[in-house]
Amino acid sequence: MNENVESIRQRLKIYRWIFVVLLALTGATAGIFYLYPGGRRATAIALMIATIQAVLASAYFMHLNSEKKMVLRILLFTGIFFLGLMFLTLLALHDQR
């Protein structure tokens, strides 16, 4: 029983740290727009921070870091498909005659 309680305490400690990191990254995202107001650099940095936040939230709070390989393969395929669609959209935007 003590092993179970210790395991739960350890996980709660990890979840708290992830939550603090997510809050700090949210603050960093807001701070970036004060350093580079309205620029492309601020948007690019904010998107990188948002990607890190999405990975942390999905890995720990959605428990994807302990999922089976098949679920992770499906998520990877979905991500690749999404990036392909975004690439095609960008190609269409730049192919205006």
ABEGO torsion letter per residue (X at the ends): XAAAAAAAAAAAAAAAAAAAAAAAAAAAAAAAAAABBGBAAAAAAAAAAAAAAAAAAAAAAAGAAABBAAAAAAAAAAAAAAAAAAAAAAAAAAABX
